[in-house]
Amino acid sequence: MKVTNIPFMAMRKIVAVFSITLILISLGSLATKGLQFGLDFTGGTLVEVAYDEAPNLDDVRSLLRSNGYDDVVVQNFGSTTDVVVRMANSYTATLGDEVLLTLQNHGSNEVSLQRSEFVGAQVGEELREQGGLGMLLALAIVMIYVAVRFQFKFSLASVAALVHDVIITLGFFSIFEVEFDLTVLAALLAVVGYSLNDTIVVCDRIRENFRIMRDTEPYDLVNESINQTLGRTLITSLTTLFVLVVLFVAGGEAIHNFSMALLVGIVIGTYSSVFVAANLLLAMDVKREDLVPAPKAELEDDLP
C-alpha cells in the first residue's frame, strides 16, 4: 500500500483547539443537562406485548398517555408486531396486566402479554455506580498495560485519548437528549477497546521508527508513523462504519442507541488515534531515549 505524506502534525494546534472545544461543550452539557438515563438506570417497568398485526406506535403512545400512563416509551422489539412499553419511575407487580387490558380494550388487534418486569430505583442507582466504576477500571487497566508495553508517556497519551473519546460521546448523548441505557454503556466500553486498538497500532509504529530512524526528529518521525498506519486505520474504520450504518438504519429501535453510540465513538476514536494521542506525545516531548536505552560509551563508536 502506498504511504501517504500528509502533514498531520502541522495541524496539531488547530486540532488541539478543536478537541478542547468539543470537550468543554460536552462537559458543559453534562453539567447542566446531564444524561437522559433509561429504565435500566432510573428504575421503572418494561412490558412486552405481541400483536397479530403491526400496530401504529404513535397510536399506542397516545392511547397509553390518554389512560394516565406518563413518561411512556413505545418501541418495536425484534419485529413490527412485537412492542415494548417502558414506563420510567413506575413499577408494580400488576402493571403489565393493566397495560395489556388497556391495549386490548382500545384496539381491533389481538394483543398478548409476552413479559413484564420492573427495576427498582435503588437497583437503577447501583447500575449507574457500577457502570461508572467499570469504565474507570477499564481506563486504569489500559493505563497500566500501555505503561508496561511501551512507556509511561505513551500510557498517559493513550488514556487521555480514550477519556477524550468517552467525554465527547457522552456529550453527544447529553446535547441531543438521547436515552442512555445499558446498551449505550456497553457501546462505550466497546469504543474504549476499539480506540485503544487503533492507538496501540500508531504507538507501536512510533516505537519501531524510533529504533530505525535514528537521525529523524520526533516531530517528523511521529508524522511519518501516522502516515504509515493511515491506510490500515481507514480500512478498519470504514469497514466497521459500514456495518454500524446498516445496524443504525435497519436494526430497529432496540439497538438504535447502541449503534448510534458506536458510530459516534468510532468516528471520534479514529480521529483521536490519528491526532490526539500523537499530539500529546509531542507535547510531552517524547524522544528516542524514552524507548531505546542509550548505548554504553565504549560501544558508541561501533554504532553505524
N, C-alpha and C positions, 0 to 999 in steps of 0.2 A: 504494500500500500504506500502511495506517495505521501511523504511527510510534508505537511504544510509549514508555512513560515509566517504565522500570524503574530503580531507583536502584542500578545495578551497583557504582559506586564507593563506596557506603555500606558494601558488604560487603568492601572491599578488604583490611582487616586480617584478617578471618576467612579469606578466600581465600589470603592470603599464608601464614598458618599452615598451612593445608591443603596448599598446594603444597610448602612446605618439609618438611612431614612426609612427603609422598609421595617427595620426592627423597631424604631421609635413609634411609627404608626401602629404597628402590631401591638406593642406594649401599651400604648395609649388606649387602644380599643379594648384590650383585655382588662385594663384597669377600670375603664368607665362602663363598658357594656358587658364585659365578661363573656362567657360561653353559654350557648343555649343547650344546656345539658338535657339529654334524652331520658327516657324512662329508666334506663339502666342505672343512672346516677341520681335521679331525683326521687325515685320511688313512684309507683303507680300500677295500673292494671293493663294487661295485654290480653285481648280477646281475639281469637282467630275463628272466623266463620267461613263456610263454603256455600256458594250459591250454585243453583243449577244452571244459571245463565250469567254472563258477566254483567255486573251492575255498574251504574254510573257512580263513581266515587264522590262526586260533588253532591249528588242526591243523598248518598249515605251520610256524608258530613252534615248536611243541612237537617236531615231527619234527626240525627242524634243530638245536635245542638238545640233544635226546637223542643226536644224532650228533656232538656235540662242537663245534658252532658257537655260541660265546657272543656276547653283545652283538649279537644279530640284531634288525634292524628289518624287518618284513614289511608291505608296503603294496600296495594296488591302484594301478595306474597307467593312467589313461585309461578302463579298463573293468574289470568284475568278473573277467574271465578273464586279464587281464594283471597280473602280480605282480612287484614289485620287492623284492629282498632286499638289505639293506645290512648290511655287517659292518665295524664300526669296527676300526681298527688291524690289519687283516688284508688282505694283498694279495700274490697270486701270479698268475702268468700262467695257471695251470691251475685256479684256484679255481672259475671259472664252470662248467667241465665237471664238477668234483667235486660241486658243489651240484646240478647238473642230474641227475647219476647218482643222488644220494641221493633226490631227489624222484621220479624215475622208478621206483626200486626199492621205494618205500614208499607207493604210491598207485595207485588204479584209473584216474585221469585221465591222458590223454596230455599230456606236457609237452615243450615245445620251447624251446631257448635263443634268445632274441632278441638279447641283447648282454651283454657282460661287460667292465667297465672298473674300473680302480683308480687311486686317488690316493695318492701317497706322502706321508709325514708332512711332509717338507720343503715340498712344494707346498702342503699344507694350511696350514702356518705362514705361507708367503708370502701366501696368500689372506687370512688373518686380518690381517696387517700392511697389505696393500694396501687391504683393505676399511675398516680404521680410518683410514688416510690419506685415502681417498676421502671419508669422512664429514667429516673435519676440513677438507679442501679445499672441500667444498661449503659448510660454515659460513663459512669465510673469504671465499669469493666473495659469499655472501649479505650479509655484513657490509659489504664494500666497495660492493656495489650499493646497499644501503639508505642508506649514508652519502652516496653521490653523489646518489641520487634524492631523498632527504629531508634528513636532518641526522644528526649523529653520535649524539645521544641516541636517535633513532629506530632507528639501527643497533644500538646496544647492547641496546635493549629487544627488538628483533626477534630477534637472535641468542640472547639469554638465553631467550626464549620457545621457540625451536627446541631449544636444549640441554635445557630443561625437558622438552619432549616426548620427545626421544630417550632421556634418562635414565630417565624413568618407563616408557616402552615396554620398554626393556632390562630394567628392574627387574621388570616383569610376567613376562617370559620366564624370568628367573632365579628368582623366587619360586615359580612354578608348574612349573619344570623342563621347559619346553617346548623342543624341539630348535631350535637356532639354526643355520640354514644360509644358503646364498647367496640363496635366495628371500626369506628374512626380511630380510637385509641390503638387498636391492632394495626391499622394502616400506618399510624405514626411510628410505631415500633418497626414496621417493615421499611419505612422510609429511612430510619436510622441505619438499618442494616444495608440498604441499597446505597445510600450516600457514602457510608463508610467504605464499602467495597470500591466505589469509584475513587475515593480519596486515597485509599491504600495503593491503588494502581499507580496514581500520579506520584505519590511519595516514594514508592519503590523505584520508579524510573529516575527520580531525582537522586536517590541514594546511589544507584548504579552509575549515573552520569558523573557524580562527584568522584567516583573511583576511576572513571575512564577519562573524562575531560578535565585534566588537571590544571590546564592553563586558562580555563574559561571562568569568567566572573560569575558569581552566584546569580545575578540578575539574568544574564544570557543563558545560563545553564537551566534555570527554572523555566524560562520561556521555551527553550528547546525541548525540555522534558514534557511540557504540556502539549506542544505540537506533535511530539512523537506518540503520545497516547490519545490524541484527539479523535482519531478515526475509531478506535475501539470504544471510546466514551460515547460518541454519537451513535454508532451502530447499536450498542447496548440500550441506550436511552430511547432511541426511536422504535426499536422492536418492542420494548416494554410499553411505550406510549400507545402504539397501535392496538395492543391487546386491551389496555385500560380504556381507550376511547370506545371500543366496542362494548366493554362492560358498562361504561357510563351511559351509553346511548340505548343499548338493548338489554341490559342486565336486570332491569326492573328496579322498583323503588327500594327493595330490601337491601340491595348493595349499592344504591346510588351514592350515598355519602361516603361509603368505603372507597369506591372507585374515584370519587372526587378528591378525597384526601390523598390518595396515591398519585393522582395526576398532578396536583399542586406540589406535593412533596418531591416527586421525581424531577419535575422541571426545576424547582429550586435547588434540589440536591445536585443535579448536573451542573447548574450554574456555580454552586459553591465549590464543587470539585475542581472546576477549571480556574475560578478566580479567587475565592475566599481563602481556602487553605494555603495556596501558594503565596498569596498576598501577605498572609500572616507570617509565613516562614521568612519572607524577605524583611518584614517589619521587625522580626526578632533576630535579624542578622545571621541567618543560617549560613554556615560555611563548611568547607571540606573537613576542617579539623573536628567538627562536631560528629562526623560519621566515620572518618578514616583516621586512625591513630597516626600521630606524627612519627616519621621514621627515626630510628636511632642515629645519632650523629655519625657513627662510624660507617653507617650504611648509606648515607645521603649521596655519596659520590658514585655509588653503584646504580642509583636510580636512573632510568632513561630520561 
